């Protein structure tokens, strides 16, 4: 869908896939980056939310809610990204406040706004 920004998101490939393995796989699929090489942090946060009706066809019949697990990944600098053209049109590295202002997802926005506290860095 055009016209909005979001960070990497995804789903488990199968029920036995661990959350960490799914996060590593999704980062690789969507950005070409190897999350196993960087500081990938499971925040231990779960957000349950209703799936927008326009997106329900992506899920099994009768599935109306999603359970999201929050991770972050620290990289040393903005890295070159290789997008999957079936998933994304473009990318950009943004300051955290700007990224939070552009995302439509409340849970994505709240995670981005919590980055300074979670990572123990200045909010400048």
Buried (B, 14 or more C-beta within 10 A) or exposed (E): EEEEBBBBEEEBEEEEEEEBBBBBBBBBBBBEBEBEEBEBBEEEBEBEEEBEEEEBEEEEEEEEEBEBBBBBBEEEEEEEBEBEEEEEEEBEEBEBEEBBEBBEBEBBBBBBBBBBEBEEEEEE
